[in-house]
């Protein structure tokens, strides 16, 4: 009782001194909004990416397909025999760049469906299983190359992060000291790259000093992640047991619960203010107060 009285008294004195008590930050989720299941009966959903209109493309890895959830709320199949596509990302020309983990290559899919192989080897050795990617403002591509499951047939030593310059054919290994790099994403201004290492339970931030040139890493969060996204405020969304949102300073801002374990996520919809979440056998969404970056 005495402790409670002292706390109340201290708060009153604080206000009288002209210092209002710090207000609790409002939720990033829109008022009254809940995480809703949009579609299900998949085997393992991953790699959501938004196109210029706000349509969201995502992978169903075991079923070897890429699907689309349109801004009108309709589901369709964009590509069959996807090469075990995982991470997806649209470039400025409207091509869908895909990490084909099963086919062990990086490809670009034109709007008309034509597939172009961008990379499948590093120094003459076959890639492991490209997992996630980000296309920088110059058109270069950063991607992670781990391998989950069987390690049979691997030609490269270790699991690394690579960079493919715009219009280039030769890969550069830009990060080689992580255990199992997975989620990767850069800030819209091209100045910062985030890379998750779920194999070590950490997510790092790297200053981008030029195309394919990274500065020293800094620990951003003591959590790994399968995928990630950023909002307009610079908050980073990581997946694990639900979605955890970290502020630009690396402090935990909010936790968003999801019925199934989330793997990846992105902002989409006409106004880019809906968070789409791929989680095991389903696709979920929730309306937000913020928009994607």
Residue frames as qw, qx, qy, qz and C-alpha x, y, z in Angstrom:
[[0.000, 0.886, 0.464, 0.000, 0.00, 0.00, 0.00],
 [0.310, -0.798, 0.103, 0.507, 2.77, 2.43, 0.98],
 [0.428, -0.139, 0.596, 0.666, 4.58, 1.64, -2.27],
 [0.234, 0.611, 0.666, 0.358, 1.46, 2.37, -4.31],
 [0.128, -0.936, -0.259, 0.201, 0.91, 5.71, -2.52],
 [0.397, -0.598, 0.323, 0.616, 4.52, 6.70, -3.18],
 [0.393, 0.164, 0.677, 0.600, 4.15, 5.88, -6.89],
 [0.100, 0.807, 0.550, 0.192, 0.98, 7.96, -7.23],
 [0.278, -0.885, -0.054, 0.371, 2.57, 10.86, -5.32],
 [0.450, -0.345, 0.477, 0.672, 5.64, 10.75, -7.54],
 [0.318, 0.447, 0.670, 0.500, 3.45, 10.82, -10.65],
 [0.042, -0.921, -0.386, 0.018, 1.53, 13.88, -9.38],
 [0.369, -0.756, 0.174, 0.512, 4.75, 15.73, -8.57],
 [0.474, -0.022, 0.611, 0.634, 6.07, 14.84, -12.03],
 [0.200, 0.685, 0.597, 0.366, 2.99, 16.37, -13.68],
 [0.209, -0.935, -0.205, 0.200, 3.09, 19.48, -11.47],
 [0.464, -0.532, 0.335, 0.624, 6.68, 20.03, -12.53],
 [0.417, 0.694, -0.189, -0.556, 5.46, 20.43, -16.11],
 [0.084, 0.362, -0.883, -0.287, 6.54, 17.00, -17.34],
 [0.828, 0.034, -0.018, -0.560, 3.61, 14.89, -18.63],
 [0.686, -0.231, 0.690, -0.012, 3.83, 11.17, -18.10],
 [0.070, 0.310, -0.758, -0.570, 5.02, 9.33, -21.24],
 [0.767, 0.208, 0.132, -0.592, 2.00, 8.09, -23.21],
 [0.661, -0.050, 0.738, 0.124, 1.81, 4.53, -24.39],
 [0.097, 0.306, -0.604, -0.730, 2.49, 4.23, -28.11],
 [0.767, 0.245, 0.165, -0.569, -0.64, 3.29, -30.08],
 [0.756, 0.020, 0.641, 0.131, -0.73, -0.10, -31.73],
 [0.014, -0.354, 0.601, 0.717, 0.59, -0.33, -35.28],
 [0.070, 0.337, 0.910, 0.231, -2.47, -2.44, -36.06],
 [0.224, -0.328, -0.264, -0.879, -5.53, -0.45, -37.17],
 [0.406, -0.094, 0.519, -0.746, -8.34, 0.04, -34.65],
 [0.789, 0.135, 0.325, -0.503, -10.53, -3.05, -34.47],
 [0.659, 0.497, -0.513, -0.237, -8.47, -4.95, -37.03],
 [0.780, -0.341, 0.518, -0.089, -7.61, -8.60, -36.50],
 [0.036, -0.400, 0.835, 0.377, -5.35, -11.07, -38.27],
 [0.789, 0.282, 0.248, -0.486, -7.62, -12.83, -40.77],
 [0.521, -0.095, 0.787, 0.317, -7.09, -15.97, -42.81],
 [0.416, 0.525, -0.230, -0.706, -7.45, -15.25, -46.53],
 [0.815, 0.316, -0.402, -0.272, -6.66, -18.64, -48.03],
 [0.561, -0.489, 0.651, -0.147, -5.49, -22.07, -46.87],
 [0.941, 0.161, 0.293, -0.059, -4.83, -25.69, -47.83],
 [0.472, 0.752, -0.454, 0.073, -1.27, -24.99, -48.98],
 [0.903, -0.095, -0.325, 0.265, 1.73, -27.07, -47.89],
 [0.552, -0.492, -0.129, 0.661, 4.17, -24.31, -46.92],
 [0.281, 0.905, 0.234, 0.216, 3.68, -20.67, -47.87],
 [0.590, -0.412, 0.068, 0.691, 6.61, -18.27, -48.22],
 [0.420, -0.038, 0.359, 0.832, 8.17, -15.32, -50.01],
 [0.223, 0.824, 0.513, -0.091, 5.38, -12.72, -50.35],
 [0.314, -0.141, 0.233, 0.910, 6.08, -9.80, -52.70],
 [0.280, 0.743, 0.445, -0.415, 3.90, -6.88, -53.79],
 [0.478, 0.353, 0.453, 0.664, 3.65, -5.56, -57.35],
 [0.104, 0.102, 0.042, 0.988, 3.05, -1.96, -58.43],
 [0.429, -0.411, -0.421, -0.685, -0.74, -2.35, -58.16],
 [0.453, -0.415, 0.486, -0.622, -0.69, -3.85, -54.68],
 [0.938, 0.008, -0.249, -0.240, -1.30, -7.49, -55.65],
 [0.421, -0.628, 0.643, -0.126, 0.61, -9.93, -53.44],
 [0.788, 0.317, -0.516, -0.112, 2.48, -12.90, -54.93],
 [0.503, -0.564, 0.604, -0.254, 3.60, -15.77, -52.69],
 [0.398, 0.343, -0.838, -0.146, 5.16, -19.21, -52.95],
 [0.895, -0.248, 0.224, -0.296, 3.83, -22.62, -51.96],
 [0.022, -0.663, 0.733, 0.150, 7.22, -24.32, -51.93],
 [0.449, -0.100, 0.888, -0.009, 6.38, -28.06, -51.72],
 [0.603, 0.562, 0.540, -0.169, 3.60, -27.69, -54.30],
 [0.478, -0.033, 0.476, 0.738, 6.01, -25.92, -56.66],
 [0.154, 0.746, 0.536, 0.363, 3.70, -22.98, -57.32],
 [0.142, -0.096, -0.174, 0.970, 3.55, -19.20, -57.11],
 [0.001, 0.691, 0.721, 0.044, 0.11, -17.75, -56.31],
 [0.073, 0.269, 0.034, 0.960, -1.38, -14.26, -56.44],
 [0.081, -0.652, -0.671, 0.345, -3.80, -12.61, -54.02],
 [0.227, 0.515, 0.339, 0.754, -5.27, -9.71, -55.98],
 [0.026, -0.040, 0.294, -0.955, -6.31, -6.30, -54.67],
 [0.592, -0.186, -0.296, -0.726, -9.88, -7.46, -55.41],
 [0.572, -0.314, 0.615, -0.442, -9.43, -10.32, -52.94],
 [0.936, 0.251, -0.039, -0.245, -9.17, -13.17, -55.43],
 [0.546, -0.489, 0.653, 0.191, -6.67, -16.05, -55.42],
 [0.823, 0.540, -0.099, -0.145, -5.08, -17.37, -58.62],
 [0.827, -0.250, 0.319, 0.389, -2.00, -19.31, -59.69],
 [0.180, 0.881, -0.275, -0.342, 0.73, -17.30, -61.41],
 [0.395, 0.584, -0.697, -0.131, 3.20, -20.09, -62.14],
 [0.978, -0.155, 0.096, -0.102, 3.34, -23.87, -62.02],
 [0.891, 0.121, -0.032, 0.436, 6.68, -25.72, -61.80],
 [0.073, -0.987, 0.065, -0.131, 8.30, -22.82, -59.98],
 [0.578, 0.471, -0.512, 0.426, 11.62, -24.54, -59.27],
 [0.612, -0.444, -0.532, 0.381, 10.74, -24.70, -55.60],
 [0.138, 0.612, -0.019, 0.779, 10.55, -20.90, -55.50],
 [0.455, -0.480, -0.555, 0.505, 10.91, -19.38, -52.06],
 [0.140, -0.623, -0.158, 0.753, 11.69, -15.65, -51.69],
 [0.393, 0.631, 0.512, 0.430, 10.21, -13.26, -54.27],
 [0.171, -0.650, -0.109, 0.732, 10.73, -9.57, -55.05],
 [0.513, 0.767, 0.360, 0.138, 9.64, -7.23, -57.85],
 [0.468, -0.145, 0.149, 0.859, 12.19, -5.09, -59.65],
 [0.133, 0.518, 0.101, -0.839, 11.39, -1.63, -61.05],
 [0.242, 0.198, -0.640, -0.702, 10.58, -3.08, -64.47],
 [0.771, -0.030, 0.082, -0.631, 7.82, -5.27, -63.08],
 [0.668, 0.227, -0.708, -0.037, 9.78, -8.52, -63.30],
 [0.796, -0.535, 0.123, -0.256, 9.31, -10.97, -60.44],
 [0.325, 0.560, -0.735, 0.200, 12.74, -12.08, -59.23],
 [0.898, -0.319, -0.038, -0.301, 12.64, -15.49, -57.54],
 [0.156, -0.538, 0.818, -0.131, 14.94, -17.59, -55.38],
 [0.883, 0.074, -0.322, -0.334, 14.34, -21.07, -56.81],
 [0.458, -0.584, 0.635, -0.213, 15.58, -23.13, -53.89],
 [0.890, 0.068, 0.444, -0.077, 14.74, -26.46, -55.52],
 [0.758, 0.615, 0.060, 0.207, 16.35, -25.61, -58.86],
 [0.668, -0.456, 0.048, 0.585, 19.23, -23.90, -56.99],
 [0.389, 0.271, 0.314, 0.823, 19.15, -20.71, -59.04],
 [0.056, 0.556, 0.269, -0.785, 18.05, -17.09, -59.17],
 [0.286, 0.394, 0.704, 0.518, 15.53, -16.24, -61.89],
 [0.171, 0.296, 0.086, -0.936, 13.55, -13.30, -63.27],
 [0.265, 0.463, 0.839, 0.105, 9.97, -13.81, -64.44],
 [0.022, -0.047, -0.257, -0.965, 8.68, -11.22, -66.91],
 [0.484, 0.181, 0.335, -0.788, 5.04, -10.06, -66.80],
 [0.724, 0.283, -0.357, -0.518, 4.34, -12.32, -69.80],
 [0.945, -0.225, 0.191, -0.142, 5.70, -15.34, -67.90],
 [0.744, 0.524, -0.345, 0.232, 9.06, -15.63, -69.66],
 [0.755, -0.632, 0.100, 0.143, 11.72, -16.96, -67.27],
 [0.497, 0.727, -0.376, 0.288, 15.35, -15.81, -67.41],
 [0.845, -0.351, -0.217, 0.339, 18.08, -17.44, -65.33],
 [0.006, -0.964, 0.181, -0.193, 20.11, -14.71, -63.61],
 [0.023, 0.632, -0.737, 0.238, 22.54, -16.84, -61.60],
 [0.951, -0.171, -0.138, -0.218, 23.06, -20.48, -60.69],
 [0.876, -0.014, -0.218, 0.430, 26.78, -20.74, -59.88],
 [0.212, -0.952, 0.220, 0.010, 29.47, -18.98, -57.90],
 [0.090, -0.688, 0.704, 0.149, 33.02, -19.46, -59.15],
 [0.447, 0.268, -0.791, -0.321, 31.89, -22.46, -61.16],
 [0.086, -0.089, -0.944, 0.305, 30.11, -24.19, -58.27],
 [0.306, -0.523, -0.654, -0.452, 26.37, -24.74, -58.04],
 [0.279, -0.451, 0.264, -0.805, 24.49, -22.60, -55.53],
 [0.078, 0.009, 0.908, -0.412, 23.10, -24.28, -52.39],
 [0.016, -0.611, -0.782, -0.118, 19.42, -23.24, -52.29],
 [0.039, 0.251, 0.003, 0.967, 18.75, -19.51, -52.82],
 [0.180, -0.454, -0.805, 0.337, 16.28, -18.50, -50.13],
 [0.001, 0.882, 0.392, -0.260, 15.44, -14.79, -49.87],
 [0.509, 0.234, 0.252, 0.789, 16.38, -11.63, -51.78],
 [0.015, 0.848, 0.259, -0.462, 16.19, -7.87, -52.11],
 [0.552, 0.531, 0.293, 0.572, 16.58, -5.74, -55.24],
 [0.338, -0.499, -0.162, 0.781, 18.46, -2.50, -54.50],
 [0.279, 0.813, 0.168, -0.482, 17.67, 0.92, -56.08],
 [0.063, 0.613, -0.593, -0.518, 20.38, 0.32, -58.73],
 [0.843, 0.263, -0.251, -0.397, 18.79, -2.98, -59.78],
 [0.290, 0.393, -0.852, 0.189, 21.42, -5.17, -58.11],
 [0.824, -0.326, -0.293, -0.359, 20.27, -8.20, -56.13],
 [0.125, -0.450, 0.783, -0.411, 21.32, -9.34, -52.66],
 [0.856, -0.146, -0.283, -0.407, 20.29, -12.92, -51.82],
 [0.491, -0.503, 0.668, -0.243, 20.90, -15.54, -49.16],
 [0.716, 0.311, -0.577, -0.240, 21.99, -19.08, -50.02],
 [0.461, -0.398, 0.717, -0.341, 21.60, -21.54, -47.11],
 [0.553, 0.042, -0.764, -0.329, 20.49, -25.16, -47.30],
 [0.601, -0.260, 0.487, -0.578, 17.94, -26.75, -45.01],
 [0.959, 0.101, 0.126, -0.231, 17.46, -30.50, -44.82],
 [0.925, 0.032, 0.209, 0.317, 19.86, -32.78, -46.69],
 [0.114, -0.842, 0.340, 0.402, 23.33, -31.39, -47.40],
 [0.716, 0.053, 0.614, 0.328, 23.94, -33.98, -50.11],
 [0.545, 0.598, 0.416, 0.414, 25.22, -32.59, -53.39],
 [0.107, -0.975, -0.024, 0.193, 26.48, -29.28, -52.03],
 [0.753, 0.419, -0.007, 0.508, 29.42, -27.84, -53.94],
 [0.074, 0.761, -0.191, 0.616, 30.01, -24.60, -52.06],
 [0.507, -0.136, -0.653, 0.546, 31.60, -24.45, -48.63],
 [0.078, -0.303, -0.467, 0.827, 29.29, -22.73, -46.17],
 [0.106, 0.748, 0.645, 0.120, 26.12, -20.66, -46.42],
 [0.329, -0.207, 0.017, 0.921, 26.61, -17.10, -47.57],
 [0.282, 0.816, 0.336, -0.377, 25.06, -13.89, -48.91],
 [0.527, 0.103, 0.489, 0.688, 25.72, -12.90, -52.52],
 [0.201, 0.726, 0.105, -0.649, 25.30, -9.83, -54.71],
 [0.543, 0.348, 0.601, 0.471, 24.48, -9.76, -58.42],
 [0.042, -0.407, 0.049, 0.911, 25.04, -6.33, -59.99],
 [0.571, 0.615, 0.273, -0.471, 22.38, -4.97, -62.34],
 [0.675, 0.672, -0.218, -0.214, 22.89, -6.54, -65.76],
 [0.030, -0.638, 0.769, -0.032, 25.81, -8.59, -64.45],
 [0.876, 0.068, -0.428, -0.212, 26.48, -12.33, -64.58],
 [0.557, 0.190, -0.664, 0.461, 29.18, -12.78, -61.92],
 [0.609, -0.723, -0.296, -0.139, 28.21, -13.12, -58.28],
 [0.214, 0.537, -0.525, 0.625, 30.14, -11.51, -55.44],
 [0.613, -0.451, -0.621, 0.189, 30.08, -13.04, -51.98],
 [0.029, -0.703, 0.098, -0.704, 29.37, -10.09, -49.68],
 [0.555, -0.547, 0.417, -0.468, 28.83, -11.90, -46.34],
 [0.721, 0.229, -0.653, -0.033, 30.61, -15.10, -45.42],
 [0.169, 0.238, -0.766, 0.573, 30.58, -15.33, -41.63],
 [0.631, -0.172, 0.204, -0.728, 26.97, -16.28, -40.79],
 [0.385, -0.114, 0.906, -0.138, 25.73, -19.72, -39.76],
 [0.262, 0.412, 0.849, 0.202, 22.48, -19.91, -41.74],
 [0.102, 0.247, -0.036, -0.963, 21.55, -16.60, -43.42],
 [0.219, 0.487, 0.844, 0.051, 17.90, -16.44, -44.40],
 [0.149, 0.894, 0.421, -0.045, 15.76, -13.28, -44.47],
 [0.434, -0.143, 0.150, 0.877, 17.31, -10.27, -46.21],
 [0.145, 0.858, 0.467, 0.155, 15.92, -6.81, -46.92],
 [0.415, 0.041, -0.042, 0.908, 17.21, -3.31, -47.55],
 [0.062, 0.648, 0.356, -0.670, 15.87, 0.13, -46.72],
 [0.528, 0.746, 0.403, 0.041, 14.13, 1.89, -49.60],
 [0.101, 0.962, -0.210, -0.143, 16.85, 4.55, -49.74],
 [0.860, 0.394, -0.258, 0.195, 19.46, 1.85, -50.30],
 [0.044, 0.759, -0.485, 0.432, 21.57, 2.82, -47.28],
 [0.424, -0.384, 0.716, -0.400, 20.97, -0.13, -44.95],
 [0.660, 0.096, -0.683, -0.297, 20.77, -3.90, -45.38],
 [0.637, -0.370, 0.499, -0.456, 19.21, -6.23, -42.83],
 [0.603, 0.229, -0.750, -0.145, 20.19, -9.91, -42.77],
 [0.767, -0.418, 0.254, -0.415, 18.70, -12.49, -40.43],
 [0.367, 0.365, -0.852, 0.077, 20.74, -15.46, -39.23],
 [0.805, -0.358, -0.008, -0.473, 18.21, -17.83, -37.60],
 [0.856, 0.103, -0.460, 0.213, 20.99, -20.39, -37.31],
 [0.434, 0.088, -0.483, 0.755, 22.50, -18.15, -34.65],
 [0.237, -0.732, -0.612, 0.186, 19.33, -16.42, -33.44],
 [0.238, -0.558, -0.028, 0.795, 20.38, -12.94, -34.59],
 [0.460, 0.778, 0.365, 0.225, 19.53, -10.23, -37.09],
 [0.501, -0.344, 0.096, 0.788, 22.21, -7.81, -38.26],
 [0.319, 0.921, 0.175, -0.137, 22.24, -4.41, -39.94],
 [0.653, -0.070, 0.299, 0.692, 24.91, -3.45, -42.49],
 [0.147, 0.778, -0.043, -0.609, 25.60, 0.01, -43.89],
 [0.751, 0.462, 0.384, 0.273, 25.55, -0.13, -47.70],
 [0.303, -0.651, 0.218, 0.661, 28.58, 1.80, -48.92],
 [0.285, 0.463, -0.517, -0.661, 27.96, 1.12, -52.60],
 [0.871, 0.164, -0.199, -0.418, 26.44, -1.54, -54.87],
 [0.934, 0.050, -0.339, 0.105, 27.56, -4.83, -53.34],
 [0.413, 0.352, -0.499, 0.676, 29.76, -3.09, -50.76],
 [0.611, -0.681, -0.359, -0.184, 28.81, -3.48, -47.11],
 [0.033, -0.695, 0.480, -0.534, 30.23, -1.89, -43.99],
 [0.135, 0.147, -0.895, 0.399, 30.82, -3.62, -40.68],
 [0.471, -0.459, -0.681, -0.320, 27.81, -5.43, -39.28],
 [0.191, -0.277, 0.493, -0.802, 25.94, -4.33, -36.18],
 [0.088, -0.296, -0.941, 0.138, 23.68, -6.54, -34.10],
 [0.295, -0.298, -0.225, -0.880, 20.15, -5.26, -34.61],
 [0.750, -0.316, 0.099, -0.573, 18.05, -7.82, -32.72],
 [0.189, -0.321, 0.916, -0.148, 18.73, -10.98, -30.73],
 [0.714, 0.303, 0.534, -0.336, 16.30, -12.88, -32.95],
 [0.202, -0.096, 0.762, 0.607, 16.66, -14.66, -36.26],
 [0.550, 0.465, 0.269, -0.639, 13.92, -14.64, -38.87],
 [0.620, 0.276, 0.684, 0.269, 12.74, -16.51, -41.93],
 [0.303, 0.593, 0.394, 0.634, 11.59, -13.34, -43.66],
 [0.240, -0.496, -0.319, 0.771, 11.16, -9.64, -42.91],
 [0.223, 0.717, 0.422, 0.508, 9.58, -6.39, -44.03],
 [0.266, -0.163, -0.237, 0.920, 9.84, -2.67, -43.23],
 [0.093, 0.825, 0.556, -0.028, 7.19, -0.02, -42.77],
 [0.290, 0.807, 0.113, 0.502, 7.31, 3.69, -43.60],
 [0.412, -0.883, 0.150, -0.167, 8.56, 4.52, -40.09],
 [0.309, 0.619, -0.699, 0.180, 11.56, 2.26, -40.39],
 [0.697, -0.312, 0.536, -0.360, 10.15, -0.46, -38.13],
 [0.324, 0.340, -0.853, -0.230, 11.45, -3.93, -38.99],
 [0.846, -0.119, 0.156, -0.496, 9.04, -6.88, -38.82],
 [0.135, 0.399, -0.907, -0.013, 10.57, -10.29, -38.02],
 [0.833, -0.128, -0.301, -0.447, 8.92, -13.71, -37.97],
 [0.147, 0.258, -0.891, 0.343, 9.13, -16.48, -35.41],
 [0.102, -0.451, -0.850, 0.253, 6.53, -17.16, -32.74],
 [0.118, 0.887, 0.387, -0.223, 4.22, -14.56, -34.19],
 [0.476, 0.654, 0.069, 0.583, 5.45, -11.32, -35.75],
 [0.496, -0.635, -0.199, 0.558, 7.77, -9.13, -33.71],
 [0.332, 0.854, 0.143, 0.373, 8.16, -5.48, -34.68],
 [0.624, -0.386, -0.102, 0.672, 11.38, -3.64, -33.84],
 [0.107, 0.968, 0.078, -0.215, 11.89, 0.11, -34.03],
 [0.584, 0.739, -0.238, 0.235, 14.80, 1.63, -35.99],
 [0.161, -0.738, 0.565, -0.333, 16.78, 1.59, -32.73],
 [0.449, 0.185, -0.873, 0.050, 16.39, -2.19, -32.41],
 [0.245, -0.043, 0.703, -0.666, 13.96, -2.05, -29.49],
 [0.010, -0.349, -0.924, -0.154, 10.90, -4.31, -29.51],
 [0.244, -0.068, -0.041, -0.966, 7.82, -2.24, -30.34],
 [0.733, 0.034, 0.159, -0.661, 5.00, -4.74, -30.71],
 [0.206, -0.086, 0.971, 0.088, 4.07, -8.40, -31.02],
 [0.645, 0.176, -0.174, -0.723, 1.41, -9.54, -33.49],
 [0.527, -0.095, 0.831, -0.150, -0.01, -12.99, -32.88],
 [0.525, 0.306, -0.541, -0.582, -0.74, -15.26, -35.84],
 [0.902, -0.115, 0.172, -0.380, -2.75, -18.54, -35.71],
 [0.962, 0.138, 0.019, 0.236, 0.04, -20.43, -37.50],
 [0.586, -0.524, 0.193, 0.587, 3.79, -19.93, -37.31],
 [0.424, 0.884, 0.000, -0.195, 4.64, -17.10, -39.74],
 [0.810, 0.024, 0.261, 0.525, 7.48, -17.52, -42.22],
 [0.330, 0.059, 0.249, 0.909, 7.46, -14.27, -44.18],
 [0.069, 0.786, 0.526, -0.317, 5.48, -11.08, -44.72],
 [0.277, 0.117, 0.276, 0.913, 5.08, -7.90, -46.76],
 [0.240, 0.512, 0.336, -0.753, 2.84, -4.86, -47.06],
 [0.128, 0.171, 0.755, 0.620, 0.36, -4.86, -49.92],
 [0.136, 0.723, 0.642, -0.218, -3.10, -3.83, -51.07],
 [0.329, 0.796, 0.299, 0.410, -4.10, -0.69, -52.99],
 [0.154, -0.942, 0.105, -0.278, -2.87, 1.61, -50.22],
 [0.586, 0.360, -0.605, 0.401, 0.01, -0.61, -49.02],
 [0.294, -0.474, 0.467, -0.687, -1.43, -0.52, -45.50],
 [0.937, -0.173, 0.021, -0.304, -2.29, -4.22, -45.19],
 [0.168, -0.576, 0.800, -0.022, 0.26, -6.60, -43.74],
 [0.904, 0.161, -0.271, -0.289, 0.19, -9.95, -45.56],
 [0.374, -0.556, 0.724, -0.164, 1.67, -12.93, -43.70],
 [0.764, 0.193, -0.580, -0.207, 2.59, -16.33, -45.11],
 [0.411, -0.450, 0.660, -0.440, 2.25, -18.87, -42.30],
 [0.417, -0.094, 0.902, -0.054, 2.66, -22.58, -42.86],
 [0.287, 0.334, 0.861, 0.255, -0.48, -23.73, -44.73],
 [0.110, 0.833, 0.539, -0.058, -2.17, -20.34, -45.08],
 [0.273, 0.353, 0.081, 0.891, -2.08, -16.71, -46.13],
 [0.256, -0.713, -0.548, 0.355, -3.16, -14.14, -43.50],
 [0.231, 0.498, 0.121, 0.827, -3.63, -10.38, -43.50],
 [0.298, -0.692, -0.501, 0.426, -4.26, -7.55, -41.06],
 [0.191, 0.866, 0.179, 0.427, -5.01, -3.86, -41.64],
 [0.615, -0.220, -0.260, 0.712, -2.35, -1.52, -40.24],
 [0.083, -0.921, -0.180, 0.336, -1.98, 2.12, -39.17],
 [0.183, -0.684, 0.470, 0.527, 1.22, 2.31, -41.19],
 [0.798, 0.567, -0.079, -0.189, 2.16, 1.60, -44.80],
 [0.897, -0.028, 0.160, 0.410, 5.07, -0.36, -46.20],
 [0.339, -0.600, 0.219, 0.691, 8.26, 1.54, -46.95]]
